[in-house]
């Protein structure tokens, strides 16, 4: 299923942050599951909207997808050096931090966009932990990342291991310092993979 694109910056968004679909009573068949990190970020300094959130918003604006933002119980608003230490410790010790709220109902979702920053070569543990609670086998998974040189790292491999019966489409890796201005790139990518017209 493809959605007609609106021009970057012209899409309407509902009060819950979801892009307004043509049929407001219909449940979108696609959903964007993502984690973003605000605060101190490499190459962009202290930001209030995380790089990955920009990409998620562009996808939602272009496709009408629903959203589930994985919000950690703990704060990651830490100095960058301390954050990298925490992220590495979580990964090495297999810690999956708690997140807020219930899981989304994925029964009727066919396309799942999964996105986050690349921390130590893969998605942050809080996002991976949330995904471990979901069954995405049989769905179409479309990964995206924000990074400063890692591109996808091991993100796609990790998703393939978690959901071996899912179908994967080509993902998008965006430099974090370019994410806020990447709307056109997101739209071109969505057209290329057949998710937007």
C-alpha positions in Angstrom: 0.0 0.0 0.0 1.4 3.4 -0.9 0.5 6.9 0.3 0.4 10.0 -1.7 3.1 12.4 -0.6 2.5 15.9 0.7 5.2 18.5 0.2 7.8 18.7 3.0 6.4 20.8 5.8 2.9 20.9 4.5 1.4 17.8 6.0 -1.2 18.1 8.7 -0.8 16.3 12.0 -3.4 15.2 14.5 -3.2 16.2 18.2 -1.7 12.9 19.1 1.2 13.5 16.6 -0.1 11.1 14.0 -0.3 12.4 10.4 -3.9 13.0 9.4 -5.1 10.2 7.1 -7.8 10.5 4.4 -10.1 8.3 6.4 -9.8 9.4 10.0 -11.8 6.4 11.2 -9.4 3.9 9.6 -6.5 2.4 11.6 -3.3 2.9 9.6 -1.8 -0.3 8.3 1.7 1.0 9.1 3.3 2.3 12.3 6.6 3.9 13.1 8.2 2.5 16.2 11.2 4.6 17.3 13.3 5.9 20.1 15.0 9.3 20.0 17.5 11.0 22.2 17.3 14.7 23.0 19.9 16.5 25.1 23.6 16.4 24.2 24.2 14.7 20.9 27.4 14.1 18.9 27.9 16.7 16.1 24.8 18.8 16.9 25.2 19.7 20.5 22.3 20.1 22.9 19.0 19.6 21.1 15.4 19.4 22.3 14.1 17.2 19.5 16.2 14.1 18.8 17.5 13.4 15.3 15.5 10.2 15.0 12.3 12.0 15.9 12.8 14.2 12.8 13.0 11.2 10.5 10.0 9.5 12.2 8.0 12.7 11.8 8.9 12.9 8.1 7.8 9.3 7.5 4.5 9.8 9.3 3.8 13.0 7.4 4.5 11.3 4.1 2.7 8.0 4.7 -0.1 8.6 7.3 1.5 5.9 9.5 0.7 5.8 13.2 3.5 6.2 15.8 4.8 4.5 18.9 7.6 6.4 20.6 9.5 4.2 23.0 10.0 6.4 26.0 12.4 5.1 28.6 11.5 5.2 32.3 15.0 6.5 33.1 16.4 9.7 31.7 19.2 9.6 29.1 19.6 13.4 29.3 23.3 13.0 30.3 26.6 14.5 29.2 27.6 12.8 26.0 30.6 11.0 27.5 28.5 9.6 30.4 25.7 8.6 28.0 28.1 6.6 25.9 29.3 4.8 29.0 25.8 4.0 30.1 24.8 2.7 26.6 27.9 0.5 26.5 27.2 -0.9 29.9 23.6 -1.7 29.0 24.7 -3.5 25.9 27.5 -5.5 27.5 25.4 -6.6 30.4 22.3 -7.3 28.4 20.2 -4.7 30.2 16.9 -3.8 28.6 15.7 -0.7 30.4 12.0 -0.3 31.2 9.9 2.0 29.0 6.6 3.9 29.6 3.2 2.8 28.6 1.7 -0.3 27.0 2.7 -2.0 23.8 0.9 -0.8 20.7 -1.7 -3.2 19.2 0.1 -4.5 16.1 -2.5 -7.1 15.0 -3.7 -5.1 12.0 -0.4 -3.5 11.2 1.3 -4.8 8.1 4.3 -2.4 7.8 6.5 -1.6 10.7 9.1 1.2 10.5 11.7 0.7 13.2 14.1 3.6 14.0 16.6 4.8 16.4 20.1 6.2 16.8 23.1 3.8 16.5 24.7 3.4 19.9 27.7 1.1 19.9 26.9 -0.5 16.6 23.1 -1.1 17.0 19.9 0.3 18.3 19.7 1.4 21.9 18.9 -1.3 24.4 15.6 0.4 25.4 14.3 0.1 21.8 15.6 -3.5 21.4 13.9 -4.4 24.7 10.6 -3.0 23.6 10.9 -4.8 20.2 11.6 -8.1 22.1 8.0 -7.8 23.5 6.5 -7.5 20.0 6.0 -10.2 17.4 6.9 -8.7 14.0 7.2 -12.0 12.2 5.0 -12.0 9.1 5.1 -8.2 9.0 7.1 -6.0 6.6 9.9 -4.2 8.6 11.5 -1.0 7.3 14.5 0.0 9.4 15.9 3.5 9.7 18.7 5.0 11.7 20.4 8.3 12.6 24.2 8.1 13.0 27.5 9.9 12.6 29.3 7.4 10.5 27.9 3.9 11.5 25.1 3.9 9.0 23.1 0.8 10.1 25.8 -0.9 12.1 24.3 -4.2 13.2 20.7 -2.9 13.4 19.4 -4.7 10.4 21.2 -8.0 11.4 19.8 -7.7 14.9 16.2 -7.2 13.6 16.7 -10.2 11.2 17.7 -12.4 14.1 14.8 -11.2 16.2 12.2 -11.6 13.4 13.4 -14.2 11.0 10.0 -14.6 9.4 9.5 -10.9 8.6 10.0 -9.3 5.2 12.5 -6.5 5.1 12.6 -3.5 2.8 15.6 -1.3 2.1 16.1 1.0 5.1 17.4 4.6 5.4 20.5 5.7 7.3 20.7 9.5 7.9 23.6 11.5 9.4 22.3 12.9 12.7 23.5 16.4 11.9 21.5 16.3 8.7 18.3 14.8 10.1 16.3 18.0 10.7 16.7 18.9 7.0 16.2 15.4 5.5 12.6 15.6 4.6 13.3 15.5 0.8 15.6 12.5 1.3 13.0 10.6 3.3 10.4 11.3 0.6 12.7 10.0 -2.2 13.5 6.9 -0.2 9.8 6.2 0.5 9.1 6.5 -3.3 12.0 4.2 -4.1 10.8 1.4 -1.8 7.1 1.8 -3.0 5.7 3.2 0.3 4.7 6.6 -1.2 3.8 8.0 -4.6 
